[in-house]
Amino acid sequence: MRKVWVFGGAAVGLGMGFVLLLVMGVYVVAGNLAGGVAAGSRGLAKGAVPAAYKQLVQRWGNLCPALNPALLAAQLYQESGWNPTVVSPADARGIAQFIPSTWATHGIDGNGDGKRDVWDPNDAIPSAASYDCELAKYVKDVPGNTSDNMLAAYNAGAYRVIRAGGVPSISETRNYVQRIRSLEKSFAAPVTRIDPTRQAAAAIAFAQSKLGTPYLWGGNGTADQGGRFDCSGLTKAAYETVGITLPRVANDQYNAGPHPSRDQLLPGDLVFFSDDLTDSRAIRHVGMYVGGGYMIDAPRTGAVIRFDPIDTHDYFGATRVTEDGAKALPTSV
């Protein structure tokens, strides 16, 4: 059980002053760390891929130079949200969303059991990687970034990419490439310090203005709800004040940007908690980091929005929210 912190009026006032100093600190740190953006990684962020699929994604994501595990994970998440039984209105099937005709020509027996089963992630994930790498071969001589051209070929076909001499001027295709490359950053384990975002300061200011507000399950802060929030409703509303739209549910918010390590946390980062530390889909709570090992969060029914420590046994990880990262998230997973 987390330690409960109770604040009187004076304590809350002092807390607000403490947070305002941290908010100003965000801008200072932003200047000091400029240019420290992670350049990409072939590893996966902690828990971003469900444990059942992590080894598959790590292994097959390194199948060819144009692919990496985080990029493969981004595609699978975008296509199915890790659901191996989903069927789309276009009859795309399984965790990698192959339509039957594409599966017939590109599905492989990934686990060597003598069957090619579109519903089995042990076949579908290797098939997705194999298909990506086939497309990369087709477009390897096309100008531009090979991974971008590979993704464009996945969406629009290799012929269009070759004819256009790169990512074609098709809005759906350009958006697809941008979305997957943004999501890739969310699934990659950073190898250098992650650049801070200036929007964080205003998001913190909103959250700290709600200190003392009673918790409401499903609360979005609307007038008919008495301005009350639950945990993910608070973080969503805070980032909406700076023009960033987050998903409503905490475990979806985890994929809205790259993942700083505990020693790289900055005010404004979202911090997450789970009973299963191997799977981001099991996240059940989110708060907003304010520094000094504390967050502002809406903890539970019967409590109020308050400061809580983050260093508990169920601490899962953190996300540095970015506008591109939030935009890249699928509308439903």
N, C-alpha and C positions, 0 to 999 in steps of 0.2 A: 504494500500500500504506500502511496506517495505521502510524504509529510505535508500536512495542511498548514498553510500560512494565512494568518488573519491580520488584516491591516485596519487600524483606525484611521480617522480622517487625516491626522498628522502624518502617519506613516505613508499613506497613499500620496500625500502631497510631496513628501521627501522622495518617494519612489518616482513620481513624475519628473522631478528635477533630475534625478539620477538618469532616467531614460532620455531626457532632453540632451544631457551631456553626451550620452552614447550616440544619439541621433547626429549631433554635430560631428562626432568622431567618425561616423561613416564617411563623410566627405573628406576628412583628412586621410583616412586609410585609402580611400579611392584614389587620391592623388599619389600616395606613396607606392601603391601596388600597380599602377598603370603599366600595361605591357606584360603582366604576369598571367595571361590567359593560358589555360591548358591547351597544348598544341595537338592533343588527341592521344589515344591510348588503345592498345590492343587488348587490354584487360577490361573486366566488367565491374561496374560499381557494385558495392555491397548490397546484396539482396534485390537488386533491380530486376534480375531474371529469376523466376521461381526455381527453387532448388532442384525440382524434378527435371528441368531443362537446361540448367546452367552448364553442365559438362558438354552436352550436345552443342550448345551455342558457342561455347569457348573453342571446342575442337573444330567444328565445321565453319566457324566464322573466320578461320585462318586458312581456308581452302585455296585462296588466290590473293595476289597483292591488292586487287581492287576492293576486296571485302575485308572486314574485320568483325570481331564478335559484337561490338557495340552497334555497328551498322546493321548486322543481321538481326540483333535483338530489336532494334528500332522498327525494322520492317515487320517482324512477327507481331510486335505489340500493336502497331498501326493496323495490321490486317485482322487480327483476331482477339487482341487483349489476352493472349495466352490460353484461349478457349479451344481445345482440340475437337470439340463437337459442333462448332458453330457452322451454319450454312447461310450464305448471303442471298439476297433476292436474285442475284445473277447465277445462283447455284455454285458459287465458289465454296470450297469445302475445307474444313479442318483448320488446324493451327496456322498453316501457311496460306490458306485460301486459294488453293488451286482449282480452276475450273476443270471439268472432266477431260476436255480435249488437250489442255496443257499438261495435265497429269499423265495422260496416256503417252505423251512423247518425252516428258522430262522428269517424271517420277522415278526415283531409284529405290532400291532395296538397301536402305541405310544401315539396318541392323543385321543384315545377312541371314535372315530367317527364311529366305526363299519367296517372300511375298512383298509386293509394293502396295502398301496400305495408306491411302491418303488420310485416314483417320488416326493413324499411329504417328505421334510426334517423332518417334525413332526413325521413321522413314520420311515424314514430311519436312522436318527441319533440315536434314541433309539434302533433300531434294531442292529446297529453297536456296540453299547455299550453292548447290551444283548449278542450278538454273541461272543464278546471278553471275557465276563465273563463266558460264557459256556466253552470256550476253556481253560480259567484259571482253571476251576474246573477239566477238563480232565487231566491237567498237574501239578496239585497242589503238587503231591508227587515226581515229577521229581527234581533231584538236580539242584541247581543254582537259579538264580533270576526268580521268578514266572512271572513277567511282561515280561522279555526277552523270557521266554519259551512260554508265551501266544502269543507274536508277532510272534515267530517262528512257532507256530501252525497255526496261521492265514495265514502264507505264505506257509508252507510246509505240514500242516496237523498234528493233534495231535499225530497220530500213529508214525510218523517219530521222533517227539520230545521224545516221551516215549522210543522208541527203541534206540535212540542215548544217552539217559540219559541227555538231555539238548539240547541246540541249535545245530542242526545237522551240519555236515561239508559240507554244500551246500552253495556255494559262494553267490547265489542269496538270500538265506535265511539269512545268516550272514549279508550281505549288507543291507537287508531290516530292520533287527533289529537295526543295527547301525544307519541307516538313520532316522528311526522313533524316536529313543531315542535322537539323536542330535536335530531333529526338536522339540521334546518335550521341550527342554531348551528354544527354541525361543518363544514358546507359553505360557510358565509358567511365572507368576509374581514372580520375585526374592524375596526371603525372607531375604537374607543377601547380603553383598557387593559382586559384581561380580569381578572375577579375571581379571586384565588387560592383554592385549596381547602385546608381544614385537614387533610383525609385524607392530603395529600402527606407530611407529616412522618413518620407511621407507616410509610408505604410506603418512604420512604428508609431508615428504621431497619432494616426487613427486608432491603432490598437490601445495605446496608453490612454487615450481619451475615453475608452470604454471600461477602464478599471472600475470594479465595484458593481458592474451590471450583472444581474442574475442570469444564470445559465438557462437555456431552453433547448431541449433536444429538437433538432431540425430548424433551429432559429437562424433567420437570415437578417435580423435587425430591422425588420419592417415595422411600420406603425401598428399594424394589427397584432404584432407579436410583442408589443411593448418595447421595441428596440433591443430585444434580447437575441443572443447568439448561442450556437454550439461551437465546438472547436474549429471545424472547417468552415463554418459560416463566418466566423470572425476573420480568419485569414483570407478568405475569399473577398470579403467586404473591404479589408484593409488594402489589398492590392488593386481592387477596382477603383479606389480613389486616385490611383496613378495610371489608370488606363490599361491595366493588365487583368484579363479575365481568366481566373483559375476555375478548374472543375469544382463541383460542389463537394465531392467526397475526398477525405484525407488521403486515401491510398492512390487516388489519381493525381492529387497535387504533388506527390513525390516525384513525378516525372516532368515537372515544369521547369527544369534547368539542371545544371551540373551539380555534383554532390561534394561539397567541401568536407574534409576530414574534421574530426572534433577539434583539433588544435588550430584549424583555419577558419573557424566560425566567425562570422561578423554579424553585427546587429542587422536585423531584417531577414536573415536566413530562416527558413521554416525548419523546424525540428520535429521528428516523428518518433512514434512509440508503437511497439507491437509485442504480442506474445510469441510471435514466430520471427526470429531475427534473420531468417534465411529467405524471406519472401515479402516483397513490398506490397503484394496484394493483400497481406494480412494486417497491414497497418490499421490501427484503430484510433489514434489520437495525433493531433498536430498542434504546435504552438509556434510563436514567433520569438526567435532569440533576441535578447536585448543586451547581452554581454555579462561578464562576471559569472557565467554558469547558470544564468536565469533566463526564463522565457515569460512572455505574457501569453496566457491561455485561458480558454473557457473549459474548465476541467470536467464537470459532471453536474447532474441534477442535484440541487440543493446548495451548490457553491456559486461563487461569483467570479467574474473575470478578474484575474489576479496574477501575481508573480509566483512562479514555481521553479524549483531547480530542475535542470535537465539531466543530471548525471544519476539516473536511476537504472535498475537492472533491465528495464524494458526499452531503453533508448535504442532506436533503430539506426538513425542517421539524419542527414540534413540535405536541404536543397536550396541553392541560390537561385531564386526565381528570376527568369529573364522573359522579356516580352516574346522573343522568338520561340523560346521553349514552351511557353503557355499556348501560343498560337498553334504549335505543331501537334498538340495533343488531340487524339481522335475525340469526336463528340460523344462517343459511348464506347466503353471497353468492357 
